[in-house]
Amino acid sequence: MTMFNGRLNPTPSPNPRSLYFSRVFKKPVRVQGQKRKLGRASDLVFALQEPAPKAVGVFIDHGWGNPSEFIPWECVRSMDEKGLEVLPPAQGDHYPAFQDQPGWILADKHLMGRTILDIDDRDIEVVNDVLLQEADGGWQLTAVDASFNGWFRKWGLLPLTNLVKDDLIDWKWVQPLSVEDAIATDRLQLSVTKEQLHDMPKEDLADALEELSGQEQEALFSALEPQKAADTLTEAEPRVQRQIISHLRKERAQNILSSLSTPQLVDLLTVLPHEDAEELLALLPTDRNDKIRGLLSEREVTALDFISAEYLTVSPNATVMEARRLVRASGLGYHEVSYLYVVGPQERSLLGVVDARQLLVEEDSSTMEQVMASPAVAAESDDIREDLATMFSKYHFRMIPVVDANDKILGVISFNDIMKSAG
């Protein structure tokens, strides 16, 4: 997710030296003079610099366990809507494998499909394309397109682009928190004011929180007044609710809880781990505490009462090296990173699971899709405690993921939590 606070004004028209990323994405990469095809352009790699990121190479992912290739930009001789022509590799038939570097960002991996928080219009939008422009003998990333035209261009539906106006946002307004954060975690620069946040709809704020992680999520939520925070918390998905609650200070939590209705409190406590729910209940006045406990006791204990938000997810295309980096940067303890859960781009659907110990023995270039166990053993959100205990006894896992009816991962349950509750 990326934040911006302004649009191109007036919106520029792409000139003959400009090109949309969607027009070269997956196009052939051929050796100049030989017409030999090396593969298709899986991504374009840029170095983050001022005033705009500069192209440094072409990434080719061959898939199916085959090594990737990285073509330095000085070896690119031409790029247009038909594809790219490059110099022959210095050695052999292929270029060296792609190795990510500090300060690099990939157009498809780090920008396409990312959510944008527009603090001027108080709206949530998505990057559907990237505008490139030739400059100083190379190419620069000059703007992102939030219109639907990027999707049309990607699928070759060019006549339909006449029906929709491009919505170009100058790169200078696209502000990742830092070079490393943009690459590793897609974090944002949180430059919004409390007044601007107060005016934003709670639904949009909840969407924004769902796209953030770690300190940025905490920073955004901490800027909200108690009533706004309470309203936003009720709109957020359970995973985000658990993450936010786990980092609230006592005084802040009390202020937010007092702003929630009884039904809202019951709904919130239902999705929290048992220990977190108990801590929040202890902050309530005695009469309200008793009333909430009475309502909670009327319902049967299910998987949602035990799930934790302390777990790691990873893309199926991520390499073992990238996964190791994610584990080190997560700040989670050994028990929380026993497994990495492989999720798809659509609604965090659970695709498989990787035992963290595998990262020590697998090849650096292997992908999560290649090493994961699939399908993953998972509990459903309405499974009762007895079913969960049986599942742990059968499979002997330290943690089991919980999914909804659409296989979207909601959290994880640890063996120790189930055993403690049984006692």
KOLLO-661802 format. One record per residue: residue in one letter; x, y, z of N, C-alpha, C in turn. Coordinates in steps of 0.001 Angstrom, whole numbers, padded with zeros to 6 digits, always signed. Layout:
# KOLLO-661802
AXYZXYZXYZ;...
***
This chain:
# KOLLO-661802
M+000845-001184+000000+000000+000000+000000+000876+001227+000000;T+000475+002264-000686+001279+003457-000836+000434+004678-000600;M+000998+005662+000033+000236+006860+000332+000675+008004-000571;F-000258+008821-000986+000085+010014-001738-000802+011136-001259;N-000371+012361-001532-001193+013490-001115-001361+014509-002238;G-001363+014060-003470-001602+014967-004572-001651+014242-005891;R-002254+014865-006881-002342+014293-008216-001632+015192-009209;L-001303+014639-010354-000780+015451-011428-001822+016489-011829;N-001418+017713-011903-002384+018764-012223-001692+019831-013072;P-001958+019882-014353-002933+019045-015048-002374+017659-015341;T-003256+016689-015597-002833+015332-015919-002093+015318-017246;P-000832+014822-017262-000071+014835-018506-000540+013757-019463;S-000367+013986-020737-000657+012972-021743+000631+012252-022072;P+000620+010913-022070+001836+010183-022409+002356+010579-023783;N+003639+010962-023870+004213+011368-025158+004857+010161-025825;P+005409+010333-027048+005981+009184-027754+007123+008501-027007;R+007709+009203-026036+008797+008608-025279+008311+008005-023970;S+007007+007886-023845+006429+007300-022638+005834+005928-022963;L+005712+005110-021939+005227+003752-022142+004622+003251-020835;Y+003480+002602-020928+002869+002010-019743+003479+000628-019483;F+003690+000343-018210+004267-000946-017830+003413-002109-018333;S+002102-001945-018308+001211-003021-018744+001440-003410-020198;R+002005-002495-020993+002218-002763-022416+003479-003581-022676;V+004366-003680-021653+005578-004495-021823+005579-005705-020892;F+004673-005723-019932+004586-006837-018989+004291-008140-019732;K+005133-009142-019496+005016-010477-020098+005278-010484-021610;K+005832-009382-022127+006181-009365-023549+007535-010069-023756;P+007799-010559-024993+009026-011326-025239+010293-010494-025029;V+011323-011155-024516+012662-010565-024411+013566-011350-025349;R+014037-010678-026402+014814-011367-027440+016237-010832-027502;V+017159-011687-027970+018546-011296-028157+018676-010536-029465;Q+019256-009346-029404+019383-008499-030582+020196-009193-031668;G+019685-009128-032880+020383-009705-034015+020120-011179-034211;Q+019827-011880-033112+019590-013317-033207+018102-013656-033191;K+017302-012747-032647+015867-012977-032475+015577-014161-031565;R+016621-014604-030832+016420-015708-029897+015694-015193-028654;K+014635-015886-028269+013841-015437-027130+014401-016012-025832;L+014731-015115-024881+015206-015540-023574+014049-015894-022646;G+012920-015262-022897+011753-015473-022043+010821-014287-022162;R+010034-014044-021147+009124-012903-021121+009453-012005-019928;A+009211-010731-020086+009521-009758-019040+008572-009941-017860;S+009044-010587-016806+008214-010818-015621+008060-009545-014798;D+009084-008680-014864+009035-007436-014093+010139-006510-014583;L+009981-005230-014284+011038-004244-014501+011518-003779-013138;V+012828-003668-012998+013435-003347-011707+013935-001904-011732;F+013620-001142-010669+014007+000264-010584+014774+000509-009299;A+015683+001476-009355+016381+001950-008162+015668+003200-007669;L+015271+003203-006394+014592+004366-005840+015588+005505-005671;Q+015330+006607-006349+016190+007781-006276+015368+009001-006634;E+015936+010177-006408+015270+011423-006761+015711+011865-008144;P+014811+012462-008954+013413+012749-008616+012457+011593-008904;A+012954+010542-009578+012087+009415-009925+012928+008152-010008;P+012344+006993-009684+013083+005727-009775+013587+005478-011197;K+014800+004985-011297+015431+004743-012595+015535+003243-012854;A+015206+002829-014083+015262+001413-014448+016694+000897-014359;V+016863-000256-013703+018194-000852-013578+018256-002249-014187;G+017102-002803-014576+017169-004113-015183+015823-004744-015452;V+015873-005900-016086+014691-006680-016431+014767-008015-015711;F+013678-008396-015074+013604-009651-014339+012793-010651-015155;I+013376-011823-015382+012683-012905-016087+012547-014087-015135;D+011320-014468-014849+011042-015615-013995+010543-016749-014881;H+011338-017799-014990+010970-018914-015868+010003-019885-015208;G+009906-019839-013876+008965-020719-013180+009359-022187-013254;W+008496-023017-012690+008679-024467-012721+010052-024899-012216;G+010586-024173-011241+011851-024568-010651+013078-024149-011426;N+012908-023482-012575+014041-023041-013374+014601-021726-012833;P+015922-021518-012929+016521-020284-012401+015967-019043-013107;S+015854-017972-012356+015438-016699-012936+016635-016067-013658;E+016368-014942-014343+017436-014191-015002+017257-012708-014719;F+018392-012001-014601+018366-010553-014427+019237-009926-015506;I+018615-009072-016331+019320-008406-017421+019566-006958-017023;P+020815-006567-016778+021105-005167-016430+020631-004225-017534;W+020210-003026-017133+019615-002117-018109+020598-001715-019207;E+021901-001695-018912+022875-001339-019955+022918-002370-021075;C+022317-003541-020829+022255-004572-021877+020953-004516-022669;V+020031-003619-022284+018766-003472-023000+018965-002493-024148;R+018663-002921-025349+018863-002071-026521+017582-001388-026975;S+016420-001954-026718+015162-001299-027079+014034-001892-026250;M+012989-001084-026061+011805-001541-025330+010602-000820-025914;D+009616-001596-026358+008377-001014-026845+007250-002013-026597;E+006101-001757-027193+004933-002588-026939+005036-003982-027555;K+006045-004199-028404+006259-005532-028967+007164-006385-028099;G+007894-005739-027191+008801-006468-026319+010125-005755-026162;L+011145-006500-025737+012461-005924-025497+013525-006671-026290;E+014530-005931-026744+015700-006523-027374+016900-006238-026498;V+017714-007274-026256+018845-007140-025355+020098-007716-025993;L+021241-007354-025432+022496-007933-025882+022566-009389-025453;P+023336-010211-026145+023477-011608-025717+024197-011676-024378;P+023932-012686-023574+024627-012834-022286+026131-012886-022485;A+026872-012343-021527+028328-012329-021630+028895-013742-021622;Q+028228-014627-020876+028671-016015-020810+027478-016953-020936;G+027623-017972-021763+026571-018972-021900+025328-018439-022586;D+024224-019128-022367+022964-018785-023030+022026-017981-022145;H+022399-017775-020870+021490-017108-019957+022218-016055-019122;Y+021457-015085-018672+021970-014086-017738+021958-014667-016325;P+022714-014060-015399+022730-014554-014007+021347-014464-013371;A+021138-015231-012312+019868-015226-011586+019636-013869-010926;F+018379-013517-010790+018008-012250-010151+018318-012299-008660;Q+018993-011265-008160+019276-011125-006732+018815-009740-006303;D+017810-009702-005438+017280-008417-004987+018365-007620-004261;Q+018324-006289-004423+019329-005425-003821+018660-004319-003008;P+019305-003824-001949+018761-002681-001203+018561-001489-002131;G+017408-000841-002033+017139+000322-002861+016469+000002-004178;W+016133-001272-004404+015448-001659-005638+013962-001871-005374;I+013159-001562-006366+011722-001789-006288+011256-002352-007627;L+010322-003302-007604+009834-003948-008815+008441-003425-009151;A+008251-003078-010416+006993-002453-010830+005788-003343-010539;D+005864-004608-010913+004711-005492-010713+004599-005928-009262;K+005683-006381-008684+005647-006951-007333+005312-005921-006273;H+005858-004701-006402+005723-003726-005330+004716-002621-005609;L+004210-002512-006851+003300-001412-007163+001957-001861-007718;M+001962-002727-008718+000710-003112-009371-000227-003781-008363;G-001454-003281-008303-002449-003838-007413-002372-003331-005992;R-001391-002470-005692-001275-001945-004340-002356-000899-004078;T-002763-000821-002835-003779+000145-002439-003147+001501-002168;I-003861+002550-002558-003407+003917-002319-004380+004597-001377;L-003854+005262-000368-004684+006053+000527-004564+007512+000113;D-005626+008056-000468-005662+009427-000967-006190+010321+000137;I-005291+011025+000845-005738+011801+001989-006371+013121+001570;D-006251+013489+000293-006950+014686-000172-008426+014375-000401;D-008666+013293-001146-010041+012928-001473-010646+011989-000431;R-009836+011590+000540-010276+010641+001561-010897+009407+000904;D-010105+008771+000074-010612+007659-000717-009551+006568-000771;I-009948+005362-001097-009037+004235-001265-009040+003844-002728;E-007859+003795-003343-007753+003441-004752-006661+002400-004928;V-006522+001919-006157-005579+000846-006439-004719+001225-007628;V-003423+000902-007560-002522+001109-008692-002808+000042-009738;N-003287+000468-010896-003585-000468-011979-002552-000437-013089;D-001667+000550-013065-000627+000627-014088+000455+001590-013625;V+001586+001547-014313+002721+002413-014015+003165+003078-015305;L+003356+004389-015274+003789+005135-016459+005298+005315-016433;L+005962+004903-017505+007411+005024-017641+007734+006099-018661;Q+008867+006765-018491+009264+007803-019442+010762+007722-019684;E+011133+007839-020961+012538+007774-021330+013218+009079-020952;A+014370+008975-020280+015091+010165-019837+016551+009820-019591;D+017446+010707-020047+018881+010543-019803+019404+009191-020272;G+018908+008745-021418+019393+007495-021982+018822+006251-021333;G+017909+006417-020393+017289+005268-019739+015801+005508-019574;W+015196+004793-018636+013761+004947-018378+013538+005221-016901;Q+012575+006092-016629+012204+006424-015257+010749+006081-015000;L+010429+005815-013749+009056+005587-013322+008506+006947-012892;T+007586+007491-013662+007162+008872-013418+005799+009005-012755;A+004919+008017-012889+003576+008144-012321+002930+006769-012211;V+001884+006684-011401+001053+005481-011341-000352+005848-011803;D-001053+004889-012394-002399+005103-012922-003397+004354-012052;A-004311+005110-011433-005318+004507-010565-006623+004235-011293;S-006666+004492-012600-007882+004217-013361-007924+002742-013751;F-009044+002317-014324-009203+000928-014739-008525+000645-016081;N-007960+001682-016687-007338+001500-017996-006158+000534-017954;G-005456+000486-016826-004336-000443-016728-004781-001871-016943;W-005934-002222-016396-006471-003573-016586-006813-003803-018047;F-007428-002789-018691-007744-002914-020118-006478-003117-020943;R-005445-002310-020648-004202-002410-021414-003541-003772-021220;K-003566-004262-019990-002919-005538-019681-003505-006667-020511;W-004818-006615-020742-005481-007688-021474-005729-007338-022939;G-005069-006282-023417-005144-005935-024827-006460-005338-025266;L-007243-004815-024303-008546-004221-024637-008388-002719-024835;L-007503-002348-025760-007153-000937-025934-008328-000050-026325;P-009284-000491-027169-010411+000399-027494-011184+000868-026275;L-011209+000037-025211-011975+000411-024027-011307+001521-023229;T-010006+001768-023462-009323+002831-022722-009837+004203-023128;N-010536+004278-024255-011109+005559-024674-012341+005918-023845;L-012868+004941-023123-014078+005177-022353-013785+005719-020957;V-012540+005538-020495-012169+005934-019144-010950+006844-019205;K-010952+007891-018421-009820+008805-018369-008759+008265-017426;D-007480+008330-017867-006397+007920-016983-006417+008769-015713;D-006066+008154-014599-006004+008851-013315-004562+008758-012819;L-003707+009643-013356-002274+009570-013102-001889+010332-011834;I-001072+009676-011025-000574+010267-009788+000941+010368-009902;D+001467+011577-009832+002897+011810-009973+003673+011033-008917;W+004821+010472-009332+005607+009665-008404+006030+010456-007172;K+006183+011768-007311+006653+012548-006165+005663+012498-005001;W+004400+012106-005300+003403+011997-004244+003306+010582-003691;V+004004+009648-004313+003986+008256-003846+005161+008100-002900;Q+004868+008062-001607+005917+008174-000607+006004+006947+000283;P+006829+005951-000067+007080+004867+000885+007867+005408+002073;L+007763+004735+003190+008435+005209+004388+009944+005263+004189;S+010504+004272+003514+011929+004263+003192+012143+003262+002070;V+013332+003280+001512+013651+002343+000436+013485+000906+000913;E+014067+000587+002087+014001-000784+002585+012577-001193+002914;D+011794-000274+003499+010420-000604+003852+009583-000857+002613;A+009801-000080+001556+009018-000261+000330+009259-001638-000255;I+010478-002130-000124+010811-003432-000694+010343-004565+000211;A+010621-004427+001511+010371-005551+002416+008944-005638+002900;T+008309-004489+003162+007018-004554+003826+005952-003675+003207;D+006267-002933+002140+005296-002049+001501+004680-001067+002496;R+005489-000559+003393+004995+000368+004393+004768+001749+003802;L+004080+002574+004576+003720+003909+004126+004371+004979+004956;Q+004435+006157+004389+004763+007337+005162+003455+007900+005711;L+003286+007855+007017+002040+008301+007624+002121+009797+007880;S+001742+010590+006900+001864+012034+007005+000516+012714+007172;V-000523+011943+007390-001849+012528+007541-001987+013193+008898;T-002821+014209+008991-003065+014890+010249-004279+014285+010932;K-004422+014560+012227-005564+014041+012966-006868+014609+012408;E-006815+015861+011962-008026+016469+011413-008462+015752+010141;Q-007494+015418+009287-007827+014712+008057-008370+013320+008351;L-007781+012640+009332-008261+011312+009693-009681+011364+010247;H-009967+012396+011021-011295+012514+011623-012378+012627+010558;D-012039+013225+009415-013026+013423+008352-013204+012194+007473;M-012287+011240+007557-012364+010061+006692-013433+009101+007181;P-014165+008461+006280-015164+007456+006688-014489+006298+007429;K-015196+005751+008408-014625+004651+009194-014325+003428+008328;E-015134+003230+007280-014904+002088+006385-013572+002229+005655;D-013254+003464+005211-011992+003696+004506-010804+003551+005458;L-010974+004028+006691-009900+003878+007668-009648+002411+007982;A-010716+001638+008087-010560+000199+008343-009831-000471+007188;D-010184-000081+005956-009491-000635+004790-008009-000289+004832;A-007705+000950+005223-006311+001370+005301-005550+000565+006356;L-006161+000355+007513-005518-000416+008576-005244-001847+008132;E-006126-002402+007326-005958-003778+006854-004775-003907+005914;E-004371-002797+005277-003248-002828+004348-001921-002559+005048;L-001973-002010+006263-000760-001667+006999-000338-002804+007915;S+000870-002681+008449+001335-003658+009418+002272-002974+010394;G+002455-003579+011547+003445-003118+012495+003242-001693+012980;Q+004345-000934+013020+004340+000406+013581+003420+001354+012826;E+003294+001177+011500+002450+002085+010728+000983+001904+011091;Q+000586+000650+011306-000791+000379+011726-001054+001014+013093;E-000108+000851+014006-000251+001441+015331-000296+002960+015256;A+000558+003552+014398+000613+005006+014287-000698+005570+013763;L-001259+004926+012758-002509+005407+012196-003640+005301+013217;F-003717+004169+013901-004805+003975+014855-004659+004904+016059;S-003426+005153+016482-003204+006003+017654-003582+007451+017383;A-003629+007838+016105-003983+009213+015760-005483+009458+015804;L-006284+008407+015976-007734+008542+015972-008258+008875+017376;E-009265+009736+017413-009943+010003+018676-010690+008736+019129;P-010940+008576+020446-011531+007329+020946-012784+006876+020213;Q-013741+007781+019969-014967+007368+019292-014691+006935+017865;K-013836+007688+017161-013474+007327+015787-012719+006003+015783;A-011843+005821+016756-011092+004572+016854-012029+003394+017083;A-013017+003586+017970-013964+002506+018254-014771+002155+017013;D-015261+003174+016309-016046+002935+015094-015217+002214+014037;T-013958+002634+013894-013073+002028+012890-012749+000588+013261;L-012534+000350+014552-012200-001000+015014-013325-001985+014707;T-014557-001553+014835-015688-002454+014568-015807-002782+013086;E-015264-001923+012209-015340-002149+010765-014195-003018+010249;A-013108-003113+011029-011931-003850+010580-012173-005355+010638;E-011413-006084+009852-011526-007536+009858-010904-008094+011145;P-011293-009310+011567-010816-009865+012841-009300-009867+012997;R-008575-010179+011923-007106-010200+012019-006575-008852+012479;V-007099-007777+011911-006640-006435+012265-007086-006073+013679;Q-008303-006461+014037-008770-006196+015402-007820-006811+016429;R-007409-008047+016185-006507-008706+017130-005148-008021+017185;Q-004643-007610+016023-003346-006936+015985-003379-005625+016751;I-004440-004854+016562-004539-003550+017217-004701-003697+018721;I-005600-004573+019139-005858-004764+020565-004590-005192+021300;S-003790-006023+020671-002597-006555+021338-001571-005474+021646;H-001684-004298+021008-000699-003230+021220-001282-002006+021918;L-002520-002078+022393-003143-000915+023032-002656-000743+024467;R-002405+000505+024840-002119+000805+026243-003408+000714+027052;K-003287+000523+028349-004443+000323+029214-005415+001500+029133;E-004909+002726+029254-005785+003894+029242-006484+004042+027902;R-005738+003802+026832-006312+003905+025486-007404+002854+025301;A-007147+001639+025756-008129+000564+025628-009407+000892+026388;Q-009275+001458+027585-010451+001807+028375-011306+002850+027671;N-010672+003850+027088-011408+004892+026371-012173+004328+025177;I-011535+003403+024461-012176+002818+023280-013326+001904+023691;L-013106+001093+024717-014149+000171+025169-015392+000924+025636;S-015190+002055+026287-016336+002827+026771-017151+003401+025627;S-016569+003462+024432-017265+004000+023263-018012+002921+022486;L-017833+001655+022865-018476+000545+022159-019770+000140+022854;S-020744-000239+022061-021987-000759+022623-021753-002183+023116;T-022684-002700+023886-022555-004073+024393-022468-005099+023269;P-023345-005048+022253-023207-006008+021147-021862-005886+020433;Q-021367-004642+020268-020075-004461+019614-018953-005072+020458;L-019052-004910+021764-018036-005494+022639-018042-007009+022576;V-019221-007596+022579-019317-009065+022493-018704-009555+021184;D-019032-008888+020090-018472-009275+018791-016951-009176+018798;L-016418-008099+019392-014968-007898+019433-014297-008960+020291;L-014807-009195+021477-014190-010168+022377-014260-011585+021819;T-015253-011834+020986-015413-013161+020394-014242-013523+019496;V-013651-012552+018814-012581-012846+017854-011199-012740+018474;L-011113-012324+019740-009816-012155+020382-009357-013444+021056;P-008034-013642+021159-007528-014756+021962-008019-014627+023405;H-008122-015750+024100-008698-015773+025441-008005-014798+026387;E-006664-014777+026378-005935-013913+027300-006207-012445+027027;D-006254-012059+025735-006535-010662+025388-007951-010272+025812;A-008893-011185+025601-010276-010902+025984-010390-010702+027494;E-009676-011526+028263-009710-011400+029721-009122-010064+030174;E-008060-009629+029531-007445-008352+029893-008399-007189+029636;L-009118-007251+028518-010072-006188+028211-011257-006217+029173;L-011749-007416+029482-012874-007523+030412-012520-006927+031774;A-011256-007072+032178-010818-006548+033469-010843-005020+033510;L-010879-004393+032344-010892-002932+032282-012307-002368+032382;L-013311-003231+032305-014701-002778+032316-015217-002626+033747;P-016171-001724+033941-016830-001646+035259-017467-002993+035589;T-017620-003284+036892-018079-004604+037333-019419-005003+036714;D-020382-004068+036717-021697-004432+036187-021638-004758+034703;R-020843-003994+033956-020750-004266+032512-019938-005531+032255;N-018932-005753+033071-018123-006974+032962-019012-008195+033124;D-019855-008191+034159-020736-009329+034414-021707-009560+033264;K-022245-008465+032719-023201-008593+031628-022547-009195+030380;I-021347-008701+030055-020639-009213+028876-020280-010681+029068;R-019790-011031+030251-019425-012438+030509-020650-013344+030383;G-021783-012860+030838-022997-013656+030729-023362-013928+029289;L-023234-012906+028452-023540-013077+027033-022532-014012+026363;L-021255-013885+026743-020228-014740+026147-020396-016198+026561;S-020842-016427+027794-020980-017804+028281-022123-018543+027607;E-023035-017804+026996-024187-018424+026338-023810-019051+024999;R-022657-018690+024503-022252-019237+023205-021175-020314+023399;E-021143-021258+022515-020185-022357+022605-018808-021873+022176;V-017766-022336+022877-016395-021946+022568-015978-022560+021234;T-015476-021704+020332-015052-022170+019005-013622-021742+018722;A-013166-022072+017535-011799-021737+017134-011511-020247+017235;L-012521-019427+017005-012317-017980+017051-011910-017498+018433;D-012207-018278+019474-011846-017881+020830-010366-018112+021130;F-009685-018847+020278-008299-019208+020561-007297-018628+019566;I-007755-018026+018485-006815-017659+017421-005943-016481+017822;S-004753-016496+017279-003769-015445+017506-003405-014806+016171;A-003038-013518+016231-002615-012807+015017-001104-012855+014842;E-000415-013565+015741+001052-013645+015676+001458-014809+014772;Y+001529-014560+013483+001938-015583+012526+002433-014891+011266;L+003071-015637+010399+003648-015075+009181+003004-015679+007943;T+002683-014824+006994+002212-015288+005696+003236-014893+004634;V+003243-015634+003545+004220-015394+002501+003593-015713+001154;S+004059-015034+000125+003553-015262-001233+004092-016579-001789;P+003329-017251-002644+003836-018493-003237+005047-018267-004135;N+005216-017032-004622+006350-016730-005493+007599-016314-004727;A+007477-016106-003419+008632-015711-002614+009662-016831-002585;T+010925-016469-002613+011995-017456-002564+012334-017794-001111;V+013087-018865-000952+013539-019259+000381+014362-018144+001007;M+015211-017493+000197+016018-016394+000717+015127-015251+001214;E+014097-014923+000457+013180-013865+000868+012411-014254+002120;A+012059-015523+002237+011338-016000+003420+012219-015904+004662;R+013496-016267+004537+014402-016141+005673+014492-014687+006127;R+014563-013784+005151+014633-012352+005457+013358-011897+006174;L+012219-012419+005745+010949-012074+006379+010920-012543+007833;V+011407-013744+008083+011428-014286+009445+012298-013418+010345;R+013487-013050+009848+014400-012240+010668+013832-010866+010959;A+013108-010304+009994+012586-008943+010158+011283-008902+010937;S+010663-010050+011169+009329-010079+011775+009330-009692+013247;G+010435-009971+013945+010488-009700+015368+009719-010704+016204;L+009180-011749+015580+008417-012776+016294+009352-013809+016920;G+008876-014440+017974+009670-015459+018637+009630-016782+017900;Y+010381-017746+018452+010502-019057+017800+009146-019721+017589;H+008300-019682+018622+007023-020391+018533+006110-019767+017475;E+006178-018448+017313+005298-017782+016345+005725-018027+014898;V+006978-018395+014692+007448-018617+013318+007756-020086+013077;S+007074-020968+013791+007252-022396+013540+006891-022744+012105;Y+005892-022025+011574+005435-022268+010205+005243-020946+009488;L+005362-021001+008172+004995-019884+007315+003812-020345+006478;Y+002790-019520+006426+001574-019884+005709+001555-019197+004352;V+001453-019984+003314+001493-019485+001940+000079-019082+001536;V-000098-017815+001185-001426-017302+000855-001434-016721-000552;G-002586-016826-001206-002754-016291-002543-003113-014812-002504;P-003049-014142-003642-003347-012713-003690-004815-012396-003478;Q-005689-013350-003723-007115-013110-003579-007568-013414-002152;E-007841-012367-001399-008429-012508-000062-007620-013399+000879;R-006284-013400+000724-005407-014154+001629-005822-015623+001732;S-006197-016231+000625-006606-017633+000632-005402-018520+000944;L-005606-019490+001832-004528-020367+002272-004230-021414+001215;L-002990-021416+000720-002583-022350-000331-001761-023508+000208;G-000994-023260+001263-000130-024300+001791+000623-023812+003012;V+001496-024668+003532+002263-024336+004728+003704-024808+004558;V+004631-024035+005117+006057-024378+005066+006582-024417+006496;D+007160-025538+006893+007812-025634+008196+009047-024742+008167;A+009194-023857+009151+010299-022905+009151+011655-023602+009089;R+011747-024821+009594+013025-025535+009566+013457-025877+008145;Q+012485-025937+007218+012832-026217+005820+013678-025111+005215;L+013523-023903+005742+014272-022768+005185+015773-022933+005370;L+016165-023820+006287+017592-024035+006543+018223-025000+005542;V+017411-025798+004878+017963-026856+004028+017609-026694+002549;E+016622-025844+002235+016219-025678+000844+017149-024699+000123;E+017180-024796-001203+017973-023873-002020+017417-022451-001908;D+018317-021464-001935+017912-020060-001798+016873-019657-002836;S+016997-020184-004049+016141-019752-005152+014814-020504-005224;S+014659-021555-004395+013394-022292-004406+012266-021395-003929;T+011094-021561-004508+009948-020744-004124+009109-021454-003069;M+008303-020687-002386+007423-021262-001383+006453-022255-002016;E+006021-021975-003230+005099-022881-003920+005743-024241-004140;Q+007067-024255-004333+007775-025505-004592+008016-026314-003323;V+008159-025640-002182+008525-026363-000966+007363-026536+000009;M+006237-025889-000249+005133-025951+000707+004415-027293+000675;A+003794-027627+001794+002892-028768+001869+001491-028277+001543;S+000849-028924+000606-000467-028475+000163-001331-029698-000180;P-002631-029654+000198-003299-028587+000948-002875-028587+002412;A-002988-027413+003042-002607-027292+004440-003735-027799+005337;V-003361-028452+006417-004346-028835+007428-004811-027561+008122;A-006103-027332+008185-006622-026098+008767-007922-026369+009498;A-008169-025575+010528-009439-025629+011254-010383-024587+010682;E-011667-024828+010827-012648-023836+010406-013049-022989+011601;S-013510-021778+011315-013748-020812+012386-014772-021274+013412;D-015702-022132+013014-016737-022576+013951-016453-023948+014567;D-015244-024491+014359-014878-025751+015013-014841-025546+016525;I-015374-026492+017276-015394-026367+018726-014089-026905+019321;R-013881-026647+020621-012618-026985+021274-012292-028475+021168;E-013276-029313+021315-013022-030753+021249-012503-031157+019870;D-013053-030551+018816-012588-030846+017458-011142-030401+017276;L-010804-029256+017855-009449-028724+017732-008449-029620+018457;A-008827-030092+019650-007939-030988+020394-007702-032280+019626;T-008747-032795+018991-008617-034011+018180-007685-033777+016994;M-007785-032606+016381-006943-032279+015227-005468-032212+015629;F-005169-031588+016770-003780-031522+017240-003258-032918+017572;S-004104-033722+018180-003703-035082+018541-003406-035915+017297;K-004159-035700+016243-004001-036480+015020-002766-036094+014230;Y-002520-034764+014107-001462-034301+013204-000172-033895+013914;H-000230-033684+015241+000962-033343+016013+001643-032049+015560;F+000870-031092+015101+001417-029795+014746+001518-028916+015989;R+002452-027946+015945+002571-026974+017035+001550-025844+016878;M+001161-025582+015643+000174-024556+015345-000702-025029+014209;I-001945-024596+014205-002863-024930+013118-003555-023639+012681;P-003595-023372+011371-004270-022158+010904-005790-022314+010954;V-006475-021195+011057-007935-021168+011046-008381-020403+009810;V-009330-020968+009072-009798-020334+007845-011310-020166+007892;D-011808-019258+007045-013254-019088+006934-013792-019976+005818;A-015034-019769+005445-015673-020628+004434-015024-020483+003068;N-014292-019375+002846-013630-019146+001555-012139-019450+001608;D-011718-020181+002642-010305-020551+002838-009412-019348+003110;K-009977-018233+003531-009187-017067+003915-008648-017275+005320;I-007337-017096+005502-006744-017341+006809-007140-016230+007782;L-007614-016638+008948-008082-015698+009965-007094-015556+011114;G-006266-016565+011320-005323-016571+012419-004804-017972+012638;V-004133-018180+013754-003590-019499+014063-003929-019866+015507;I-003942-021154+015786-004164-021669+017136-002946-022501+017527;S-002436-022283+018727-001283-023058+019181-001749-024247+020020;F-000957-025286+019989-001256-026500+020760-001339-026190+022244;N-000427-025321+022742-000399-025008+024170-001695-024321+024613;D-002243-023440+023786-003468-022737+024169-004652-023700+024308;I-004718-024665+023405-005815-025641+023480-005663-026518+024713;M-004425-026918+025004-004198-027788+026162-004488-027054+027472;K-004102-025752+027529-004366-024984+028746-005862-024802+028978;S-006599-024567+027902-008040-024347+028025-008753-025629+028444;A-008190-026773+028025-008799-028051+028379-008621-028356+029864;G-007545-027797+030411-007302-028036+031832-008180-027152+032681;
***
